[in-house]
Amino acid sequence: MYVVIRKFNKMRELDEVARRAEAGVGPLLREAPGFKAYYVCDGGHGVGFSVTVFESRAAAATEASAKALIWIKENLGDLYEGQPEVTSGDVLAYVTSSA
């Protein structure tokens, strides 16, 4: 698996960001081959971040992923300042619940 984390500083109205992202980015990412999951998180103190999980690095580099990033800039740009900090990499270990 491969994970992409985007951290947004000086973000406003995280509930609105989450609502817009779920309705807009969600469908775009679902079209991407190898897409696994997308999370929008509140880091507190005006920090928001997203976590996107793909089957592989190649899956993360799809056209749908690029469209999602464009969508974020065009549709959420009024709710954050600056550019997101991006961290990505291969998942080396993970644990899930057994239930």
Backbone bond lengths (Angstrom), bond angles and torsions (degrees), N, CA, C in turn:
res aa  C-N    CA-C-N  psi(-1)  N-CA   C-N-CA  omega(-1)  CA-C   N-CA-C  phi
1 M - - - 1.449 - - 1.523 109.03 -
2 Y 1.336 114.12 161.16 1.459 121.83 -177.97 1.529 107.21 -137.36
3 V 1.327 116.93 137.44 1.461 122.31 -176.64 1.524 110.46 -121.86
4 V 1.337 115.36 139.10 1.462 121.74 173.50 1.527 107.19 -121.29
5 I 1.337 116.64 124.33 1.462 122.58 179.16 1.521 107.60 -115.64
6 R 1.328 115.70 125.96 1.467 121.20 176.82 1.520 107.97 -116.90
7 K 1.336 115.93 121.50 1.462 121.58 -178.82 1.528 108.11 -107.07
8 F 1.331 115.50 127.88 1.454 122.46 -179.07 1.526 108.22 -113.59
9 N 1.328 117.00 120.94 1.457 121.85 176.59 1.521 108.84 -92.40
10 K 1.307 116.73 160.19 1.459 123.08 178.47 1.523 111.31 53.21
11 M 1.321 115.72 48.11 1.462 121.56 179.39 1.522 109.29 -94.71
12 R 1.308 115.27 141.00 1.463 121.91 179.16 1.527 109.33 -114.76
13 E 1.310 115.95 152.21 1.467 122.94 172.50 1.529 112.98 52.92
14 L 1.327 116.21 61.14 1.470 121.43 -177.45 1.518 112.99 -58.05
15 D 1.327 118.02 -33.77 1.462 119.65 178.05 1.528 110.54 -63.48
16 E 1.320 116.72 -40.84 1.464 121.24 177.82 1.524 110.77 -67.74
17 V 1.325 117.18 -40.19 1.467 121.30 176.38 1.522 109.49 -58.19
18 A 1.329 117.10 -47.41 1.460 121.01 -178.43 1.523 110.72 -62.68
19 R 1.315 117.11 -42.64 1.467 121.00 -179.61 1.532 110.63 -61.75
20 R 1.332 115.77 -49.31 1.470 120.10 -179.87 1.528 111.41 -63.10
21 A 1.326 116.08 -43.44 1.470 120.07 -177.48 1.527 111.05 -64.43
22 E 1.319 116.53 -43.31 1.463 119.13 -179.61 1.530 110.76 -61.84
23 A 1.331 116.41 -42.00 1.459 120.71 -177.77 1.533 112.85 -75.87
24 G 1.338 117.00 -31.46 1.465 119.86 -174.13 1.510 115.59 -103.02
25 V 1.320 116.75 -49.02 1.468 120.93 -177.83 1.526 110.39 -77.55
26 G 1.316 116.69 -36.55 1.461 120.47 -178.29 1.522 113.26 -51.40
27 P 1.333 118.15 -54.52 1.464 119.28 179.85 1.533 113.40 -61.42
28 L 1.324 117.67 -35.68 1.473 120.25 178.28 1.526 110.97 -64.57
29 L 1.324 116.07 -44.63 1.462 119.75 -178.47 1.531 111.78 -68.97
30 R 1.326 116.62 -35.17 1.473 119.18 178.79 1.526 111.99 -59.76
31 E 1.329 117.33 -25.40 1.466 122.35 178.47 1.532 112.11 -75.59
32 A 1.322 116.88 -18.90 1.462 120.72 -174.96 1.525 111.01 -75.66
33 P 1.324 117.26 125.75 1.462 119.16 174.54 1.535 109.68 -60.61
34 G 1.307 116.93 134.55 1.461 120.42 178.23 1.514 114.89 85.38
35 F 1.337 117.73 0.89 1.461 120.65 177.31 1.521 109.30 -70.18
36 K 1.346 116.74 136.08 1.469 122.05 -179.30 1.530 112.95 -114.67
37 A 1.356 117.44 -48.83 1.463 120.22 -174.38 1.524 110.93 -161.06
38 Y 1.338 115.34 156.63 1.457 122.25 177.23 1.526 107.71 -141.45
39 Y 1.321 116.61 130.37 1.459 122.67 -179.61 1.524 109.51 -127.91
40 V 1.326 116.71 139.29 1.463 122.53 171.57 1.521 105.71 -113.53
41 C 1.338 116.73 127.30 1.464 121.24 -171.29 1.526 111.78 -127.72
42 D 1.325 115.47 149.56 1.458 123.08 175.91 1.515 108.42 -100.23
43 G 1.329 116.56 112.05 1.455 121.54 179.74 1.516 113.24 -88.44
44 G 1.333 116.99 -0.05 1.465 120.98 -179.12 1.511 112.45 81.98
45 H 1.317 116.38 156.02 1.463 123.63 175.12 1.532 112.50 54.98
46 G 1.342 116.69 41.40 1.458 120.74 176.71 1.515 115.21 77.91
47 V 1.317 117.38 13.30 1.464 121.25 178.17 1.524 108.57 -105.13
48 G 1.313 115.31 126.24 1.455 121.05 173.59 1.507 108.19 -121.80
49 F 1.317 116.96 150.59 1.454 118.22 176.48 1.521 110.12 -147.81
50 S 1.319 114.49 154.98 1.456 120.02 176.32 1.518 108.86 -120.27
51 V 1.313 114.65 149.38 1.457 122.26 176.65 1.524 106.12 -125.36
52 T 1.316 116.69 122.55 1.457 121.54 178.43 1.523 108.11 -119.68
53 V 1.321 116.14 130.84 1.457 121.87 -176.47 1.525 108.92 -114.55
54 F 1.332 115.42 131.07 1.455 122.95 178.76 1.526 109.25 -124.71
55 E 1.319 116.29 162.44 1.464 120.37 176.71 1.522 111.83 -65.18
56 S 1.353 116.70 -33.78 1.460 120.93 -175.10 1.521 110.42 -156.13
57 R 1.322 115.74 168.97 1.463 121.90 176.00 1.532 109.45 -60.18
58 A 1.325 117.19 -41.21 1.464 121.03 179.75 1.526 110.79 -61.46
59 A 1.330 117.05 -39.48 1.458 120.54 178.77 1.528 111.30 -64.27
60 A 1.325 117.18 -34.26 1.468 121.45 -179.88 1.522 112.01 -67.94
61 A 1.307 117.11 -21.42 1.464 121.53 -175.31 1.530 112.09 -96.64
62 T 1.331 118.14 27.15 1.452 121.16 -177.77 1.525 111.96 -83.18
63 E 1.316 114.46 166.73 1.464 121.12 177.80 1.526 111.29 -61.50
64 A 1.322 117.72 -38.35 1.465 120.80 179.56 1.524 111.14 -62.37
65 S 1.325 117.50 -36.94 1.463 121.19 177.67 1.525 110.70 -64.95
66 A 1.322 116.36 -41.36 1.469 121.19 177.97 1.521 110.24 -64.42
67 K 1.327 116.94 -41.19 1.466 120.78 178.12 1.525 110.65 -63.38
68 A 1.324 116.67 -38.26 1.459 120.41 179.59 1.528 111.14 -62.57
69 L 1.324 117.31 -41.22 1.460 120.52 179.53 1.533 110.48 -65.68
70 I 1.315 117.03 -41.02 1.476 120.75 176.05 1.524 109.65 -61.49
71 W 1.329 116.33 -43.20 1.460 120.28 179.37 1.529 110.61 -59.26
72 I 1.316 116.87 -43.60 1.467 120.87 179.70 1.523 110.60 -58.76
73 K 1.320 117.21 -47.86 1.467 120.82 -179.27 1.521 111.45 -62.36
74 E 1.334 117.27 -40.57 1.462 121.12 -176.68 1.526 113.25 -78.20
75 N 1.322 117.97 -30.95 1.456 120.40 -172.37 1.518 115.92 -110.07
76 L 1.323 117.45 -11.07 1.464 120.99 177.58 1.519 112.39 -121.48
77 G 1.312 117.21 -2.38 1.461 121.63 -176.47 1.516 114.52 -56.76
78 D 1.342 117.16 -25.83 1.465 120.58 178.94 1.527 112.18 -77.09
79 L 1.331 117.24 -6.73 1.462 120.03 -175.37 1.526 114.10 -112.14
80 Y 1.323 117.64 3.35 1.466 119.91 175.18 1.520 109.98 -148.49
81 E 1.324 115.12 161.58 1.460 121.75 179.40 1.517 109.60 -115.88
82 G 1.337 116.52 147.17 1.454 120.76 176.33 1.517 112.86 79.33
83 Q 1.313 114.95 -170.17 1.454 122.56 179.82 1.528 109.55 -103.03
84 P 1.329 117.23 146.87 1.465 118.34 178.07 1.524 111.47 -70.36
85 E 1.321 115.44 148.11 1.462 121.13 170.67 1.528 106.07 -84.93
86 V 1.323 116.79 128.87 1.464 120.49 -176.64 1.522 109.90 -114.22
87 T 1.322 115.28 129.72 1.457 122.85 174.08 1.517 106.46 -127.25
88 S 1.319 116.67 134.42 1.453 119.09 179.29 1.522 109.96 -147.09
89 G 1.318 115.10 157.31 1.449 118.41 178.04 1.515 112.88 175.10
90 D 1.308 114.26 171.14 1.453 121.75 178.63 1.522 110.15 -73.44
91 V 1.320 116.31 139.45 1.460 122.05 175.25 1.523 107.94 -76.75
92 L 1.309 116.26 124.75 1.461 120.95 -178.93 1.519 112.74 -95.59
93 A 1.332 116.44 -27.88 1.457 120.67 178.77 1.514 107.30 -157.83
94 Y 1.319 116.09 151.12 1.453 119.89 173.91 1.520 109.56 -154.19
95 V 1.328 114.68 156.89 1.452 121.78 -179.99 1.527 106.66 -132.63
96 T 1.320 117.29 135.05 1.445 122.09 176.19 1.523 109.19 -124.00
97 S 1.313 115.70 163.68 1.469 118.77 177.65 1.525 108.55 -72.14
98 S 1.296 115.26 153.60 1.465 119.61 179.43 1.522 111.08 -85.62
99 A 1.329 117.23 -11.27 1.470 120.66 -177.38 1.502 111.24 -86.16
